[in-house]
Amino acid sequence: MPQTLEPMYLRDVEANPQPSPYLGLIEKARTEGKEIWQIWNLFAFRPEMSIHMGRFTHALMHEPAPISPGLRELIAAYISSLNDCQFCLASHKAISSHLLGDEMVAAVLKNVDTAPIPPEEKSLLHFVRKVTFESSSITPADIAEQHLAGWSDEALYYAITVAALFNFYNRWISATGVHAVSEEGHRHHAAVIASRGYTRA
């Protein structure tokens, strides 16, 4: 049996999903007795707005880019760990683990400096940490350091945008009371997202 989540903090949002692909997901999960992901309620509450977020997330995280989908998902998990967003951490840890391996992702989330990843990826993760906590203090010297590590401006565009997006998602999720689902639920959806991305037909 799926776990029963505590209600979201915004009860009226959770209770009023509007016609959209996300309403379909909610109704299907309810009919089949499966877990309902409360983030679906956020997307279903004002679908005329959130449809653009969904498309943006899919393009940023899944479509071809100079940073692999696995590394983009790892950045999302790392940012979520810095912000202590349990839903996003569980979700993107599962996706990045599916793409990169459990042990490597766990090592990065424990300590970037000792993780078994290339030096240029450690440098990029330190950079997105600065994007999260000290973005106003980033200077051309920080960019030059990333260039020396081998990252192009296009790659840095993606890294900065992933970090910015998940700083948004972490706050949107945490402040509205979206709870993480079961580990099994996150792993199941990780396989789907790793394969087809974030589109909702």
C-alpha positions as CSV (number, residue, x, y, z in Angstrom):
1,M,0.0,0.0,0.0
2,P,1.3,3.5,-0.8
3,Q,2.1,5.8,2.1
4,T,-0.4,8.5,2.9
5,L,1.2,11.9,2.8
6,E,0.4,14.7,5.3
7,P,-1.7,17.4,3.6
8,M,0.0,20.3,1.9
9,Y,0.1,23.6,3.8
10,L,-2.1,25.2,1.1
11,R,-5.2,23.1,1.4
12,D,-7.2,25.0,-1.2
13,V,-4.5,24.4,-3.8
14,E,-4.4,20.7,-3.0
15,A,-8.1,20.4,-3.2
16,N,-8.6,22.3,-6.5
17,P,-6.7,20.7,-9.4
18,Q,-7.8,22.1,-12.7
19,P,-8.2,20.2,-16.0
20,S,-4.7,19.5,-17.2
21,P,-2.4,16.5,-17.7
22,Y,-1.6,16.7,-14.0
23,L,-5.3,16.4,-13.0
24,G,-5.2,13.2,-15.1
25,L,-2.2,11.9,-13.2
26,I,-3.9,12.7,-9.9
27,E,-7.2,10.9,-10.9
28,K,-5.3,7.9,-12.3
29,A,-3.2,7.5,-9.1
30,R,-6.3,7.8,-6.9
31,T,-8.2,5.3,-9.0
32,E,-5.4,2.8,-8.9
33,G,-4.6,3.3,-5.2
34,K,-1.2,4.7,-6.0
35,E,0.8,7.6,-4.4
36,I,-0.3,11.0,-5.5
37,W,2.6,13.3,-5.9
38,Q,1.7,16.7,-4.3
39,I,3.8,18.6,-6.8
40,W,1.1,17.6,-9.4
41,N,-1.3,19.7,-7.4
42,L,1.0,22.7,-7.7
43,F,1.1,22.2,-11.5
44,A,-2.6,21.5,-11.8
45,F,-3.8,24.6,-9.7
46,R,-3.0,27.1,-12.4
47,P,-2.1,25.0,-15.5
48,E,-2.2,28.0,-17.8
49,M,1.0,29.2,-16.0
50,S,2.6,25.9,-15.0
51,I,2.5,24.4,-18.5
52,H,5.3,26.8,-19.4
53,M,7.3,25.7,-16.3
54,G,6.9,22.1,-17.3
55,R,8.1,22.8,-20.9
56,F,11.0,24.8,-19.6
57,T,12.1,22.1,-17.1
58,H,12.0,19.5,-19.8
59,A,14.1,21.5,-22.3
60,L,16.6,22.5,-19.6
61,M,17.0,19.1,-18.0
62,H,16.4,16.6,-20.8
63,E,17.1,17.9,-24.2
64,P,20.6,17.9,-25.8
65,A,23.1,20.2,-24.0
66,P,26.8,20.5,-23.4
67,I,26.2,19.1,-19.9
68,S,24.9,15.5,-19.7
69,P,21.4,14.8,-18.4
70,G,23.1,12.9,-15.5
71,L,25.2,15.8,-14.5
72,R,22.2,18.2,-14.8
73,E,20.2,15.9,-12.5
74,L,23.2,15.7,-10.1
75,I,23.3,19.5,-9.9
76,A,19.5,19.5,-9.2
77,A,20.0,17.0,-6.4
78,Y,23.1,18.8,-5.0
79,I,21.2,22.2,-5.0
80,S,18.3,20.5,-3.3
81,S,20.5,19.0,-0.6
82,L,22.0,22.5,0.1
83,N,18.5,23.8,0.5
84,D,17.3,20.8,2.5
85,C,14.3,20.3,0.2
86,Q,13.5,16.7,0.9
87,F,11.1,16.1,-2.0
88,C,13.4,17.5,-4.7
89,L,16.4,15.8,-3.1
90,A,14.7,12.4,-3.1
91,S,13.4,12.9,-6.6
92,H,16.6,14.1,-8.3
93,K,18.9,11.9,-6.3
94,A,16.9,9.0,-7.7
95,I,17.1,10.3,-11.3
96,S,20.8,11.1,-11.1
97,S,21.4,7.7,-9.5
98,H,19.5,6.0,-12.3
99,L,21.8,7.8,-14.8
100,L,25.1,7.8,-12.9
101,G,24.9,5.1,-10.3
102,D,23.9,5.1,-6.6
103,E,27.4,5.1,-5.1
104,M,28.7,8.0,-7.1
105,V,25.7,10.2,-6.4
106,A,25.7,9.3,-2.7
107,A,29.4,10.2,-2.5
108,V,28.8,13.6,-4.2
109,L,26.0,14.5,-1.8
110,K,28.1,13.5,1.2
111,N,31.3,15.4,0.1
112,V,32.0,16.9,-3.3
113,D,35.7,17.1,-2.7
114,T,36.2,13.4,-1.9
115,A,33.6,12.1,-4.4
116,P,35.0,10.0,-7.3
117,I,34.2,12.5,-10.1
118,P,36.5,14.4,-12.4
119,P,38.1,17.7,-11.1
120,E,36.1,19.8,-13.6
121,E,32.8,18.5,-12.2
122,K,33.9,19.2,-8.7
123,S,34.8,22.7,-9.8
124,L,31.3,23.1,-11.4
125,L,29.5,21.9,-8.3
126,H,31.4,24.4,-6.2
127,F,30.4,27.1,-8.7
128,V,26.7,26.2,-8.5
129,R,27.0,26.3,-4.7
130,K,28.2,29.9,-5.1
131,V,25.3,30.6,-7.5
132,T,23.0,29.4,-4.7
133,F,24.4,31.2,-1.7
134,E,26.5,34.1,-3.1
135,S,25.3,34.9,-6.6
136,S,25.8,38.6,-6.1
137,S,29.5,38.1,-5.5
138,I,30.2,36.1,-8.7
139,T,32.7,38.0,-10.8
140,P,34.4,37.4,-14.2
141,A,37.2,35.7,-12.2
142,D,34.7,32.9,-11.3
143,I,33.8,32.5,-14.9
144,A,37.4,32.4,-16.0
145,E,38.1,29.7,-13.4
146,Q,35.3,27.6,-15.0
147,H,36.8,28.2,-18.4
148,L,40.1,26.9,-17.2
149,A,38.3,23.8,-15.9
150,G,37.1,23.2,-19.4
151,W,33.5,24.6,-19.3
152,S,32.3,26.7,-22.2
153,D,29.9,29.7,-21.7
154,E,27.1,27.5,-23.1
155,A,27.8,24.8,-20.4
156,L,27.9,27.5,-17.7
157,Y,24.6,28.9,-19.0
158,Y,23.0,25.5,-18.4
159,A,24.7,25.0,-15.0
160,I,23.6,28.4,-13.8
161,T,20.0,27.9,-15.1
162,V,19.7,24.5,-13.5
163,A,20.9,25.9,-10.2
164,A,18.5,28.9,-10.5
165,L,15.6,26.7,-11.4
166,F,16.1,24.3,-8.5
167,N,16.5,27.2,-6.1
168,F,13.1,28.2,-7.3
169,Y,11.6,24.7,-7.1
170,N,13.1,24.0,-3.7
171,R,11.4,27.1,-2.3
172,W,8.1,26.5,-4.1
173,I,8.0,22.9,-2.9
174,S,9.1,23.5,0.7
175,A,7.0,26.6,1.4
176,T,3.8,25.0,0.1
177,G,4.3,21.7,2.0
178,V,4.9,19.2,-0.7
179,H,6.2,16.0,0.9
180,A,8.5,13.4,-0.5
181,V,6.8,10.1,-1.6
182,S,8.2,6.7,-0.9
183,E,11.7,5.7,-2.0
184,E,10.1,3.1,-4.3
185,G,7.9,5.8,-5.8
186,H,10.8,8.1,-6.5
187,R,12.8,5.3,-8.0
188,H,9.9,4.3,-10.3
189,H,9.4,7.8,-11.6
190,A,13.2,8.3,-11.9
191,A,13.3,5.6,-14.5
192,V,10.5,7.2,-16.4
193,I,12.0,10.7,-16.3
194,A,15.4,9.5,-17.2
195,S,13.9,7.8,-20.3
196,R,11.4,10.4,-21.6
197,G,12.0,13.6,-19.6
198,Y,9.5,15.8,-18.0
199,T,6.8,16.0,-20.6
200,R,3.2,15.2,-19.6
201,A,1.0,14.2,-22.5
